Amino acid sequence: MSEDRAAIHAIWAQARDRAGRPVIGLDGGMPWHLPGDLARFQSLTHGAAVIMGRHTWESLPDRFRPLPDRFNIVVTSHEAPHGAASASSLPAALELAEAEDPGTDVWVMGGARLFAESLFVADTIEVTMIDLEVEGDTFAPVLSPTTWEVVAESGTQTDGDGPSYRFVTYHRRA
C-alpha cells in the first residue's frame, strides 16, 4: 500500500456451485444468511467508505440504505440514489472517497464487476468462505496465488444450524 493513500479493500462472501465456481449471488441476492458474516462486515466497514454497484445497492433492504456510519458510493451511470453519492467508475469512486475523507479506508462490497476491477488496486481482500454448494448467477473473481497470499484464516464457525464458514484475509504480494 502506498503511504499517500487510504487502504483499499474488497470484501465478499462466497460459496461454491456444482462446478466449483465461487458463487457470490443469485437473482440479485445472496443465497444464504449468515449473521456472523454480516456482523464481521459491519465491524470491518464501520466508519469507512463503501463502494458498490447499483445492483448491490438495490439488493440492500430499504431499511439499511444507505448503510449507516459509512460513506456510501454507488457506481452507476444513473443519478445518485437517495442517501448515497454516485460515481461513474471505480477510479472515480476511489477519488470521491479520498476527497470526502482523506485517509479513510475504502471497501469495495460488490458486485462482481467491481470486485474484478478491485483486484488491480486493492491492498487487502476479506473473503468469507462458506461450506455450501448453491446455484448462482454471480461469481467472485479467482484470486491468483502469484498476486494474493493468505495472511490470516479463522477457524470454522457456524450460526446455529446454518452452513459452516471461515474468514480468510488476503494481502497483495509485494
OpenMM code with the backbone's topology and positions (N, CA, C; nanometers):
from openmm import Vec3, app, unit

residues = "MET SER GLU ASP ARG ALA ALA ILE HIS ALA ILE TRP ALA GLN ALA ARG ASP ARG ALA GLY ARG PRO VAL ILE GLY LEU ASP GLY GLY MET PRO TRP HIS LEU PRO GLY ASP LEU ALA ARG PHE GLN SER LEU THR HIS GLY ALA ALA VAL ILE MET GLY ARG HIS THR TRP GLU SER LEU PRO ASP ARG PHE ARG PRO LEU PRO ASP ARG PHE ASN ILE VAL VAL THR SER HIS GLU ALA PRO HIS GLY ALA ALA SER ALA SER SER LEU PRO ALA ALA LEU GLU LEU ALA GLU ALA GLU ASP PRO GLY THR ASP VAL TRP VAL MET GLY GLY ALA ARG LEU PHE ALA GLU SER LEU PHE VAL ALA ASP THR ILE GLU VAL THR MET ILE ASP LEU GLU VAL GLU GLY ASP THR PHE ALA PRO VAL LEU SER PRO THR THR TRP GLU VAL VAL ALA GLU SER GLY THR GLN THR ASP GLY ASP GLY PRO SER TYR ARG PHE VAL THR TYR HIS ARG ARG ALA".split()
positions = [
    Vec3(0.0841, -0.1181, 0.0000),
    Vec3(0.0000, 0.0000, 0.0000),
    Vec3(0.0879, 0.1235, 0.0000),
    Vec3(0.0535, 0.2193, -0.0791),
    Vec3(0.1241, 0.3461, -0.0838),
    Vec3(0.0936, 0.4254, 0.0427),
    Vec3(0.1926, 0.4963, 0.0949),
    Vec3(0.1739, 0.5731, 0.2176),
    Vec3(0.0894, 0.6981, 0.1950),
    Vec3(0.0686, 0.7381, 0.0690),
    Vec3(-0.0036, 0.8620, 0.0439),
    Vec3(-0.1502, 0.8402, 0.0077),
    Vec3(-0.2027, 0.7212, 0.0305),
    Vec3(-0.3439, 0.6983, 0.0050),
    Vec3(-0.4025, 0.6051, 0.1106),
    Vec3(-0.5331, 0.6076, 0.1190),
    Vec3(-0.6033, 0.5201, 0.2124),
    Vec3(-0.5919, 0.3757, 0.1667),
    Vec3(-0.6111, 0.2855, 0.2590),
    Vec3(-0.6123, 0.1436, 0.2247),
    Vec3(-0.7383, 0.1117, 0.1456),
    Vec3(-0.7214, 0.0279, 0.0449),
    Vec3(-0.8340, -0.0167, -0.0373),
    Vec3(-0.8513, -0.1662, -0.0134),
    Vec3(-0.9750, -0.2032, 0.0197),
    Vec3(-1.0081, -0.3415, 0.0500),
    Vec3(-1.1253, -0.3856, -0.0368),
    Vec3(-1.1381, -0.5141, -0.0561),
    Vec3(-1.2591, -0.5732, -0.1128),
    Vec3(-1.3080, -0.6751, -0.0114),
    Vec3(-1.4397, -0.6921, -0.0069),
    Vec3(-1.4973, -0.7848, 0.0907),
    Vec3(-1.6173, -0.8556, 0.0296),
    Vec3(-1.6167, -0.9897, 0.0413),
    Vec3(-1.7306, -1.0661, -0.0081),
    Vec3(-1.7388, -1.1991, 0.0641),
    Vec3(-1.8555, -1.2623, 0.0499),
    Vec3(-1.8774, -1.3986, 0.0990),
    Vec3(-1.9024, -1.4859, -0.0228),
    Vec3(-1.8489, -1.6065, -0.0199),
    Vec3(-1.8675, -1.6956, -0.1343),
    Vec3(-1.8904, -1.8386, -0.0903),
    Vec3(-1.9772, -1.9047, -0.1661),
    Vec3(-1.9974, -2.0494, -0.1567),
    Vec3(-1.9463, -2.1058, -0.2890),
    Vec3(-1.9806, -2.2271, -0.3222),
    Vec3(-1.9391, -2.2885, -0.4494),
    Vec3(-2.0608, -2.3474, -0.5188),
    Vec3(-2.0574, -2.3438, -0.6516),
    Vec3(-2.1618, -2.4147, -0.7255),
    Vec3(-2.1128, -2.5555, -0.7559),
    Vec3(-2.1941, -2.6329, -0.8231),
    Vec3(-2.1609, -2.7726, -0.8533),
    Vec3(-2.0298, -2.7847, -0.9312),
    Vec3(-1.9991, -2.6841, -1.0147),
    Vec3(-1.8761, -2.6862, -1.0943),
    Vec3(-1.7557, -2.6326, -1.0170),
    Vec3(-1.7761, -2.5894, -0.8907),
    Vec3(-1.6660, -2.5389, -0.8098),
    Vec3(-1.6401, -2.3896, -0.8241),
    Vec3(-1.7267, -2.3190, -0.8979),
    Vec3(-1.7078, -2.1746, -0.9147),
    Vec3(-1.7498, -2.1006, -0.7883),
    Vec3(-1.6828, -1.9877, -0.7569),
    Vec3(-1.7117, -1.9120, -0.6342),
    Vec3(-1.8370, -1.8249, -0.6479),
    Vec3(-1.9487, -1.8741, -0.5966),
    Vec3(-2.0770, -1.8046, -0.6051),
    Vec3(-2.0843, -1.6928, -0.5017),
    Vec3(-2.1244, -1.5729, -0.5476),
    Vec3(-2.1497, -1.4626, -0.4545),
    Vec3(-2.2937, -1.4150, -0.4608),
    Vec3(-2.3708, -1.4630, -0.5586),
    Vec3(-2.5085, -1.4171, -0.5662),
    Vec3(-2.5956, -1.5023, -0.6560),
    Vec3(-2.7268, -1.4832, -0.6355),
    Vec3(-2.8284, -1.5492, -0.7173),
    Vec3(-2.9505, -1.4583, -0.7207),
    Vec3(-2.9945, -1.4264, -0.8397),
    Vec3(-3.1156, -1.3444, -0.8581),
    Vec3(-3.1108, -1.2141, -0.7780),
    Vec3(-2.9955, -1.1494, -0.7758),
    Vec3(-2.9837, -1.0197, -0.7094),
    Vec3(-2.9678, -1.0247, -0.5589),
    Vec3(-2.9474, -1.1404, -0.5023),
    Vec3(-2.9280, -1.1512, -0.3580),
    Vec3(-2.8249, -1.2581, -0.3265),
    Vec3(-2.8051, -1.2820, -0.1978),
    Vec3(-2.7130, -1.3865, -0.1539),
    Vec3(-2.7951, -1.5101, -0.1173),
    Vec3(-2.7576, -1.6268, -0.1673),
    Vec3(-2.8355, -1.7477, -0.1381),
    Vec3(-2.8010, -1.8112, -0.0033),
    Vec3(-2.7801, -1.7298, 0.0989),
    Vec3(-2.7533, -1.7759, 0.2346),
    Vec3(-2.7779, -1.6588, 0.3287),
    Vec3(-2.7858, -1.6892, 0.4565),
    Vec3(-2.7974, -1.5863, 0.5599),
    Vec3(-2.7065, -1.6278, 0.6739),
    Vec3(-2.6011, -1.5500, 0.6958),
    Vec3(-2.5033, -1.5805, 0.8000),
    Vec3(-2.4858, -1.4576, 0.8894),
    Vec3(-2.5521, -1.4535, 1.0040),
    Vec3(-2.5391, -1.3381, 1.0932),
    Vec3(-2.3941, -1.3071, 1.1319),
    Vec3(-2.3120, -1.4097, 1.1491),
    Vec3(-2.1715, -1.3868, 1.1851),
    Vec3(-2.0950, -1.3155, 1.0752),
    Vec3(-2.1254, -1.3476, 0.9507),
    Vec3(-2.0633, -1.2806, 0.8375),
    Vec3(-2.1089, -1.1358, 0.8302),
    Vec3(-2.2383, -1.1126, 0.8493),
    Vec3(-2.2901, -0.9748, 0.8468),
    Vec3(-2.2290, -0.8911, 0.9588),
    Vec3(-2.2130, -0.9500, 1.0769),
    Vec3(-2.1526, -0.8778, 1.1888),
    Vec3(-2.0077, -0.8416, 1.1577),
    Vec3(-1.9363, -0.9325, 1.0961),
    Vec3(-1.7970, -0.9041, 1.0588),
    Vec3(-1.7913, -0.7931, 0.9551),
    Vec3(-1.8793, -0.7986, 0.8556),
    Vec3(-1.8861, -0.6924, 0.7551),
    Vec3(-1.9098, -0.5578, 0.8218),
    Vec3(-2.0059, -0.5519, 0.9128),
    Vec3(-2.0355, -0.4257, 0.9813),
    Vec3(-1.9152, -0.3755, 1.0597),
    Vec3(-1.8494, -0.4648, 1.1293),
    Vec3(-1.7332, -0.4264, 1.2097),
    Vec3(-1.6187, -0.3739, 1.1227),
    Vec3(-1.5879, -0.4444, 1.0151),
    Vec3(-1.4750, -0.4044, 0.9303),
    Vec3(-1.5006, -0.2746, 0.8546),
    Vec3(-1.6234, -0.2528, 0.8099),
    Vec3(-1.6520, -0.1370, 0.7241),
    Vec3(-1.7013, -0.0147, 0.8006),
    Vec3(-1.7291, -0.0282, 0.9290),
    Vec3(-1.7818, 0.0831, 1.0090),
    Vec3(-1.6890, 0.2046, 1.0005),
    Vec3(-1.7444, 0.3196, 0.9691),
    Vec3(-1.6681, 0.4435, 0.9637),
    Vec3(-1.5890, 0.4625, 0.8351),
    Vec3(-1.5999, 0.3711, 0.7434),
    Vec3(-1.5223, 0.3771, 0.6189),
    Vec3(-1.6124, 0.4160, 0.5021),
    Vec3(-1.5524, 0.4293, 0.3864),
    Vec3(-1.6283, 0.4461, 0.2626),
    Vec3(-1.6560, 0.3075, 0.2064),
    Vec3(-1.7771, 0.2868, 0.1568),
    Vec3(-1.8125, 0.1613, 0.0914),
    Vec3(-1.8537, 0.1924, -0.0519),
    Vec3(-1.7978, 0.1154, -0.1442),
    Vec3(-1.8253, 0.1341, -0.2863),
    Vec3(-1.8979, 0.0109, -0.3370),
    Vec3(-2.0077, 0.0361, -0.4076),
    Vec3(-2.0879, -0.0749, -0.4601),
    Vec3(-2.1494, -0.0354, -0.5930),
    Vec3(-2.1843, -0.1351, -0.6696),
    Vec3(-2.2582, -0.1114, -0.7921),
    Vec3(-2.4056, -0.0893, -0.7627),
    Vec3(-2.4774, -0.0430, -0.8628),
    Vec3(-2.6195, -0.0127, -0.8465),
    Vec3(-2.6998, -0.1366, -0.8059),
    Vec3(-2.6694, -0.2518, -0.8665),
    Vec3(-2.7441, -0.3732, -0.8306),
    Vec3(-2.7198, -0.4136, -0.6855),
    Vec3(-2.5974, -0.3957, -0.6376),
    Vec3(-2.5690, -0.4255, -0.4967),
    Vec3(-2.6477, -0.3302, -0.4075),
    Vec3(-2.6489, -0.2019, -0.4429),
    Vec3(-2.7278, -0.1033, -0.3679),
    Vec3(-2.8741, -0.1478, -0.3616),
    Vec3(-2.9290, -0.1832, -0.4767),
    Vec3(-3.0699, -0.2209, -0.4825),
    Vec3(-3.0992, -0.3519, -0.4093),
    Vec3(-2.9984, -0.4364, -0.3906),
    Vec3(-3.0190, -0.5626, -0.3193),
    Vec3(-3.0258, -0.5422, -0.1683),
    Vec3(-2.9804, -0.4265, -0.1188),
    Vec3(-2.9859, -0.3993, 0.0247),
    Vec3(-3.1300, -0.3700, 0.0653),
    Vec3(-3.1754, -0.4248, 0.1768),
    Vec3(-3.3105, -0.3900, 0.2235),
    Vec3(-3.3223, -0.2390, 0.2436),
    Vec3(-3.4388, -0.1844, 0.2130),
    Vec3(-3.4607, -0.0397, 0.2247),
    Vec3(-3.4168, 0.0151, 0.3598),
    Vec3(-3.4420, -0.0583, 0.4655),
    Vec3(-3.4098, -0.0079, 0.5999),
    Vec3(-3.2591, 0.0063, 0.6236),
    Vec3(-3.1774, -0.0551, 0.5371),
    Vec3(-3.0321, -0.0471, 0.5528),
    Vec3(-2.9663, 0.0445, 0.4500),
    Vec3(-3.0484, 0.1135, 0.3685),
    Vec3(-2.9926, 0.2047, 0.2679),
    Vec3(-3.0141, 0.3471, 0.3118),
    Vec3(-2.9103, 0.4269, 0.3153),
    Vec3(-2.7709, 0.3891, 0.2982),
    Vec3(-2.7205, 0.3125, 0.4212),
    Vec3(-2.6106, 0.2392, 0.4025),
    Vec3(-2.5516, 0.1688, 0.5157),
    Vec3(-2.5089, 0.2725, 0.6188),
    Vec3(-2.5530, 0.2587, 0.7423),
    Vec3(-2.5237, 0.3603, 0.8438),
    Vec3(-2.3757, 0.3667, 0.8804),
    Vec3(-2.3337, 0.4877, 0.9170),
    Vec3(-2.1977, 0.5135, 0.9647),
    Vec3(-2.0912, 0.4788, 0.8618),
    Vec3(-2.1256, 0.4949, 0.7350),
    Vec3(-2.0330, 0.4728, 0.6244),
    Vec3(-2.0655, 0.5751, 0.5165),
    Vec3(-1.9648, 0.6117, 0.4388),
    Vec3(-1.9856, 0.6972, 0.3223),
    Vec3(-2.0189, 0.6046, 0.2061),
    Vec3(-2.1440, 0.6013, 0.1644),
    Vec3(-2.1930, 0.5114, 0.0595),
    Vec3(-2.1715, 0.5732, -0.0778),
    Vec3(-2.1022, 0.5005, -0.1647),
    Vec3(-2.0798, 0.5448, -0.3024),
    Vec3(-2.1301, 0.4351, -0.3947),
    Vec3(-2.2168, 0.4724, -0.4882),
    Vec3(-2.2725, 0.3780, -0.5835),
    Vec3(-2.2146, 0.4081, -0.7212),
    Vec3(-2.1535, 0.3074, -0.7821),
    Vec3(-2.1009, 0.3215, -0.9179),
    Vec3(-2.2172, 0.2945, -1.0119),
    Vec3(-2.2564, 0.3982, -1.0855),
    Vec3(-2.3732, 0.3899, -1.1712),
    Vec3(-2.3670, 0.4967, -1.2783),
    Vec3(-2.4358, 0.4734, -1.3875),
    Vec3(-2.4488, 0.5758, -1.4907),
    Vec3(-2.5773, 0.6557, -1.4692),
    Vec3(-2.6546, 0.6175, -1.3686),
    Vec3(-2.7784, 0.6882, -1.3339),
    Vec3(-2.7489, 0.7920, -1.2262),
    Vec3(-2.8494, 0.8696, -1.1882),
    Vec3(-2.8281, 0.9676, -1.0818),
    Vec3(-2.8091, 0.8967, -0.9490),
    Vec3(-2.7488, 0.9672, -0.8559),
    Vec3(-2.7181, 0.9085, -0.7254),
    Vec3(-2.8458, 0.8667, -0.6539),
    Vec3(-2.8462, 0.7458, -0.5990),
    Vec3(-2.9620, 0.7050, -0.5195),
    Vec3(-2.9710, 0.7905, -0.3927),
    Vec3(-3.0906, 0.8061, -0.3408),
    Vec3(-3.1102, 0.8845, -0.2184),
    Vec3(-3.0222, 0.8292, -0.1055),
    Vec3(-2.9427, 0.9156, -0.0447),
    Vec3(-2.8588, 0.8764, 0.0675),
    Vec3(-2.7192, 0.8318, 0.0311),
    Vec3(-2.6876, 0.8325, -0.0991),
    Vec3(-2.5552, 0.7889, -0.1429),
    Vec3(-2.4989, 0.8882, -0.2438),
    Vec3(-2.3687, 0.8854, -0.2564),
    Vec3(-2.3023, 0.9594, -0.3640),
    Vec3(-2.2909, 0.8648, -0.4823),
    Vec3(-2.2689, 0.9196, -0.6011),
    Vec3(-2.2507, 0.8321, -0.7165),
    Vec3(-2.1219, 0.8668, -0.7876),
    Vec3(-2.0714, 0.7676, -0.8570),
    Vec3(-1.9504, 0.7828, -0.9380),
    Vec3(-1.9699, 0.6991, -1.0633),
    Vec3(-1.9015, 0.7369, -1.1692),
    Vec3(-1.9195, 0.6677, -1.2970),
    Vec3(-1.8300, 0.5458, -1.3129),
    Vec3(-1.7314, 0.5281, -1.2241),
    Vec3(-1.6366, 0.4175, -1.2357),
    Vec3(-1.5725, 0.3924, -1.0997),
    Vec3(-1.5031, 0.2804, -1.0890),
    Vec3(-1.4311, 0.2533, -0.9648),
    Vec3(-1.3239, 0.3583, -0.9391),
    Vec3(-1.2404, 0.3961, -1.0383),
    Vec3(-1.1430, 0.5017, -1.0101),
    Vec3(-1.2075, 0.6330, -0.9638),
    Vec3(-1.3200, 0.6698, -1.0241),
    Vec3(-1.3898, 0.7920, -0.9821),
    Vec3(-1.4439, 0.7772, -0.8402),
    Vec3(-1.4919, 0.6588, -0.8055),
    Vec3(-1.5414, 0.6346, -0.6697),
    Vec3(-1.4279, 0.6435, -0.5680),
    Vec3(-1.3118, 0.5912, -0.6022),
    Vec3(-1.1961, 0.5997, -0.5124),
    Vec3(-1.1543, 0.7449, -0.4922),
    Vec3(-1.1562, 0.8234, -0.5985),
    Vec3(-1.1240, 0.9669, -0.5876),
    Vec3(-1.2264, 1.0380, -0.5002),
    Vec3(-1.3530, 1.0065, -0.5181),
    Vec3(-1.4592, 1.0673, -0.4386),
    Vec3(-1.4429, 1.0339, -0.2903),
    Vec3(-1.4120, 0.9096, -0.2598),
    Vec3(-1.3915, 0.8678, -0.1208),
    Vec3(-1.2751, 0.9435, -0.0589),
    Vec3(-1.1665, 0.9573, -0.1335),
    Vec3(-1.0488, 1.0288, -0.0826),
    Vec3(-1.0798, 1.1764, -0.0616),
    Vec3(-1.1556, 1.2361, -0.1525),
    Vec3(-1.1912, 1.3775, -0.1396),
    Vec3(-1.2843, 1.4009, -0.0208),
    Vec3(-1.3748, 1.3067, 0.0035),
    Vec3(-1.4712, 1.3210, 0.1123),
    Vec3(-1.4034, 1.3120, 0.2490),
    Vec3(-1.3114, 1.2196, 0.2656),
    Vec3(-1.2460, 1.1984, 0.3952),
    Vec3(-1.1079, 1.1387, 0.3707),
    Vec3(-1.0090, 1.2244, 0.3441),
    Vec3(-0.8747, 1.1748, 0.3117),
    Vec3(-0.8220, 1.0769, 0.4166),
    Vec3(-0.7659, 0.9670, 0.3676),
    Vec3(-0.7051, 0.8691, 0.4561),
    Vec3(-0.7990, 0.7641, 0.5112),
    Vec3(-0.9303, 0.7783, 0.4875),
    Vec3(-1.0265, 0.6800, 0.5380),
    Vec3(-1.0222, 0.5543, 0.4515),
    Vec3(-1.0272, 0.4406, 0.5164),
    Vec3(-1.0292, 0.3140, 0.4427),
    Vec3(-1.1476, 0.3079, 0.3481),
    Vec3(-1.1281, 0.2357, 0.2385),
    Vec3(-1.2304, 0.2173, 0.1369),
    Vec3(-1.2534, 0.0677, 0.1208),
    Vec3(-1.3815, 0.0296, 0.1132),
    Vec3(-1.4206, -0.1108, 0.0982),
    Vec3(-1.5057, -0.1269, -0.0264),
    Vec3(-1.4619, -0.2080, -0.1195),
    Vec3(-1.5424, -0.2448, -0.2360),
    Vec3(-1.6265, -0.3633, -0.1915),
    Vec3(-1.7597, -0.3488, -0.2017),
    Vec3(-1.8500, -0.4504, -0.1467),
    Vec3(-1.9409, -0.5138, -0.2512),
    Vec3(-1.9101, -0.4966, -0.3777),
    Vec3(-1.9883, -0.5644, -0.4812),
    Vec3(-2.0389, -0.4699, -0.5866),
    Vec3(-2.0736, -0.5241, -0.6939),
    Vec3(-2.0857, -0.6607, -0.7349),
    Vec3(-1.9633, -0.7155, -0.8064),
    Vec3(-1.9897, -0.8172, -0.8857),
    Vec3(-1.8837, -0.8960, -0.9475),
    Vec3(-1.7894, -0.8110, -1.0325),
    Vec3(-1.8439, -0.7172, -1.1114),
    Vec3(-1.7586, -0.6348, -1.1972),
    Vec3(-1.6642, -0.5486, -1.1130),
    Vec3(-1.7167, -0.4883, -1.0072),
    Vec3(-1.6308, -0.4060, -0.9215),
    Vec3(-1.5284, -0.4906, -0.8473),
    Vec3(-1.5663, -0.6110, -0.8062),
    Vec3(-1.4685, -0.6996, -0.7434),
    Vec3(-1.3546, -0.7297, -0.8405),
    Vec3(-1.3884, -0.7618, -0.9649),
    Vec3(-1.2848, -0.7923, -1.0643),
    Vec3(-1.1936, -0.6716, -1.0852),
    Vec3(-1.2511, -0.5522, -1.0936),
    Vec3(-1.1701, -0.4312, -1.1110),
    Vec3(-1.0854, -0.4026, -0.9877),
    Vec3(-1.1390, -0.4331, -0.8699),
    Vec3(-1.0672, -0.4022, -0.7461),
    Vec3(-0.9397, -0.4849, -0.7306),
    Vec3(-0.9300, -0.5987, -0.7994),
    Vec3(-0.8095, -0.6810, -0.7887),
    Vec3(-0.6845, -0.6058, -0.8317),
    Vec3(-0.7015, -0.5016, -0.9129),
    Vec3(-0.5871, -0.4250, -0.9615),
    Vec3(-0.5448, -0.3143, -0.8661),
    Vec3(-0.6300, -0.2793, -0.7693),
    Vec3(-0.5994, -0.1669, -0.6804),
    Vec3(-0.6059, -0.2000, -0.5324),
    Vec3(-0.6706, -0.3094, -0.4971),
    Vec3(-0.6895, -0.3423, -0.3553),
    Vec3(-0.5578, -0.3849, -0.2902),
    Vec3(-0.5489, -0.3538, -0.1624),
    Vec3(-0.4357, -0.3961, -0.0804),
    Vec3(-0.4695, -0.5258, -0.0071),
    Vec3(-0.5977, -0.5383, 0.0316),
    Vec3(-0.6443, -0.6497, 0.1126),
    Vec3(-0.7784, -0.6977, 0.0588),
    Vec3(-0.8005, -0.8268, 0.0666),
    Vec3(-0.9302, -0.8840, 0.0328),
    Vec3(-0.9731, -0.9726, 0.1492),
    Vec3(-1.0956, -0.9498, 0.1937),
    Vec3(-1.1544, -1.0290, 0.3017),
    Vec3(-1.2625, -1.1165, 0.2411),
    Vec3(-1.2490, -1.2479, 0.2560),
    Vec3(-1.3454, -1.3409, 0.1975),
    Vec3(-1.4000, -1.4316, 0.3068),
    Vec3(-1.5317, -1.4411, 0.3121),
    Vec3(-1.5950, -1.5412, 0.3962),
    Vec3(-1.6177, -1.6630, 0.3081),
    Vec3(-1.5493, -1.7721, 0.3391),
    Vec3(-1.5596, -1.8969, 0.2644),
    Vec3(-1.6686, -1.9818, 0.3301),
    Vec3(-1.7765, -2.0047, 0.2564),
    Vec3(-1.8922, -2.0767, 0.3097),
    Vec3(-1.8898, -2.2199, 0.2579),
    Vec3(-1.9039, -2.3132, 0.3489),
    Vec3(-1.9049, -2.4549, 0.3133),
    Vec3(-2.0455, -2.4927, 0.2692),
    Vec3(-2.0763, -2.4567, 0.1440),
    Vec3(-2.2110, -2.4750, 0.0934),
    Vec3(-2.2063, -2.4824, -0.0580),
    Vec3(-2.2800, -2.5757, -0.1145),
    Vec3(-2.2949, -2.5821, -0.2595),
    Vec3(-2.4301, -2.5212, -0.2943),
    Vec3(-2.4282, -2.4187, -0.3801),
    Vec3(-2.5501, -2.3473, -0.4168),
    Vec3(-2.5504, -2.3162, -0.5660),
    Vec3(-2.6669, -2.2891, -0.6180),
    Vec3(-2.6769, -2.2343, -0.7528),
    Vec3(-2.6407, -2.0882, -0.7447),
    Vec3(-2.5831, -2.0365, -0.8517),
    Vec3(-2.5507, -1.8954, -0.8537),
    Vec3(-2.5495, -1.8414, -0.9944),
    Vec3(-2.5634, -1.7089, -1.0030),
    Vec3(-2.5513, -1.6433, -1.1324),
    Vec3(-2.4519, -1.5280, -1.1280),
    Vec3(-2.3904, -1.5094, -1.0121),
    Vec3(-2.2896, -1.4051, -0.9939),
    Vec3(-2.1720, -1.4689, -0.9209),
    Vec3(-2.0505, -1.4417, -0.9725),
    Vec3(-1.9333, -1.5126, -0.9222),
    Vec3(-1.8221, -1.4170, -0.8817),
    Vec3(-1.7476, -1.4565, -0.7799),
    Vec3(-1.6309, -1.3812, -0.7354),
    Vec3(-1.5152, -1.4076, -0.8309),
    Vec3(-1.4230, -1.3129, -0.8390),
    Vec3(-1.3032, -1.3415, -0.9180),
    Vec3(-1.2183, -1.4464, -0.8462),
    Vec3(-1.1424, -1.5190, -0.9237),
    Vec3(-1.0496, -1.6171, -0.8666),
    Vec3(-0.9208, -1.5422, -0.8312),
    Vec3(-0.8727, -1.5624, -0.7091),
    Vec3(-0.7536, -1.4921, -0.6614),
    Vec3(-0.6286, -1.5714, -0.6966),
    Vec3(-0.5412, -1.5113, -0.7728),
    Vec3(-0.4180, -1.5762, -0.8149),
    Vec3(-0.3189, -1.5819, -0.6985),
    Vec3(-0.2643, -1.6999, -0.6702),
    Vec3(-0.1654, -1.7090, -0.5624),
    Vec3(-0.0352, -1.6370, -0.5949),
    Vec3(-0.0138, -1.6004, -0.7191),
    Vec3(0.1057, -1.5214, -0.7503),
    Vec3(0.0864, -1.3747, -0.7135),
    Vec3(-0.0387, -1.3311, -0.6983),
    Vec3(-0.0690, -1.1922, -0.6625),
    Vec3(-0.1150, -1.1792, -0.5179),
    Vec3(-0.1892, -1.2794, -0.4693),
    Vec3(-0.2516, -1.2717, -0.3366),
    Vec3(-0.2023, -1.3840, -0.2471),
    Vec3(-0.1730, -1.3480, -0.1206),
    Vec3(-0.1343, -1.4514, -0.0246),
    Vec3(-0.2251, -1.4454, 0.0969),
    Vec3(-0.2576, -1.5632, 0.1484),
    Vec3(-0.3393, -1.5721, 0.2694),
    Vec3(-0.2509, -1.5313, 0.3867),
    Vec3(-0.2983, -1.4330, 0.4643),
    Vec3(-0.2222, -1.3878, 0.5807),
    Vec3(-0.2937, -1.4181, 0.7123),
    Vec3(-0.4222, -1.4516, 0.7037),
    Vec3(-0.4974, -1.4890, 0.8246),
    Vec3(-0.6169, -1.5738, 0.7834),
    Vec3(-0.6503, -1.6691, 0.8700),
    Vec3(-0.7660, -1.7534, 0.8457),
    Vec3(-0.8246, -1.7930, 0.9805),
    Vec3(-0.9532, -1.7688, 0.9955),
    Vec3(-1.0193, -1.8044, 1.1212),
    Vec3(-1.0451, -1.9542, 1.1246),
    Vec3(-1.0813, -2.0004, 1.2399),
    Vec3(-1.1291, -2.1370, 1.2496),
    Vec3(-1.2685, -2.1462, 1.1908),
    Vec3(-1.3174, -2.2669, 1.1766),
    Vec3(-1.4520, -2.2890, 1.1233),
    Vec3(-1.5550, -2.2431, 1.2249),
    Vec3(-1.6585, -2.1749, 1.1737),
    Vec3(-1.7662, -2.1232, 1.2578),
    Vec3(-1.8992, -2.1658, 1.2000),
    Vec3(-2.0026, -2.1593, 1.2831),
    Vec3(-2.1391, -2.1825, 1.2355),
    Vec3(-2.2315, -2.0852, 1.3071),
    Vec3(-2.3449, -2.0576, 1.2435),
    Vec3(-2.4519, -1.9779, 1.3041),
    Vec3(-2.5716, -2.0706, 1.3195),
    Vec3(-2.5868, -2.1282, 1.4365),
    Vec3(-2.6977, -2.2209, 1.4572),
    Vec3(-2.6818, -2.3442, 1.3705),
    Vec3(-2.7864, -2.3762, 1.2955),
    Vec3(-2.7807, -2.4949, 1.2113),
    Vec3(-2.7499, -2.4604, 1.0660),
    Vec3(-2.6956, -2.3403, 1.0423),
    Vec3(-2.6568, -2.2998, 0.9074),
    Vec3(-2.5252, -2.3636, 0.8655),
    Vec3(-2.4797, -2.3307, 0.7461),
    Vec3(-2.3544, -2.3876, 0.6971),
    Vec3(-2.2337, -2.3360, 0.7757),
    Vec3(-2.1280, -2.4137, 0.7758),
    Vec3(-2.0049, -2.3679, 0.8392),
    Vec3(-1.9334, -2.2717, 0.7446),
    Vec3(-1.8495, -2.1863, 0.8014),
    Vec3(-1.7757, -2.0879, 0.7225),
    Vec3(-1.6506, -2.0467, 0.7979),
    Vec3(-1.5615, -1.9807, 0.7260),
    Vec3(-1.4406, -1.9274, 0.7877),
    Vec3(-1.4045, -1.7975, 0.7166),
    Vec3(-1.3325, -1.7117, 0.7864),
    Vec3(-1.2889, -1.5836, 0.7323),
    Vec3(-1.1441, -1.5969, 0.6856),
    Vec3(-1.1164, -1.5512, 0.5644),
    Vec3(-0.9818, -1.5576, 0.5083),
    Vec3(-0.9409, -1.4178, 0.4643),
    Vec3(-0.8223, -1.3760, 0.5071),
    Vec3(-0.7679, -1.2450, 0.4707),
    Vec3(-0.6523, -1.2640, 0.3752),
    Vec3(-0.6593, -1.1956, 0.2629),
    Vec3(-0.5539, -1.1978, 0.1616),
    Vec3(-0.4882, -1.0608, 0.1548),
    Vec3(-0.3565, -1.0592, 0.1404),
    Vec3(-0.2829, -0.9356, 0.1132),
    Vec3(-0.2165, -0.9496, -0.0232),
    Vec3(-0.2038, -0.8353, -0.0873),
    Vec3(-0.1328, -0.8325, -0.2151),
    Vec3(0.0137, -0.8636, -0.1887),
    Vec3(0.0699, -0.9532, -0.2683),
    Vec3(0.2127, -0.9836, -0.2565),
    Vec3(0.2938, -0.8640, -0.3033),
    Vec3(0.4048, -0.8434, -0.2370),
    Vec3(0.4922, -0.7298, -0.2715),
    Vec3(0.5635, -0.7524, -0.4035),
] * unit.nanometer
topology = app.Topology()
chain = topology.addChain("A")
for resn in residues:
    res = topology.addResidue(resn, chain)
    for name in ("N", "CA", "C"):
        topology.addAtom(name, app.Element.getBySymbol(name[0]), res)
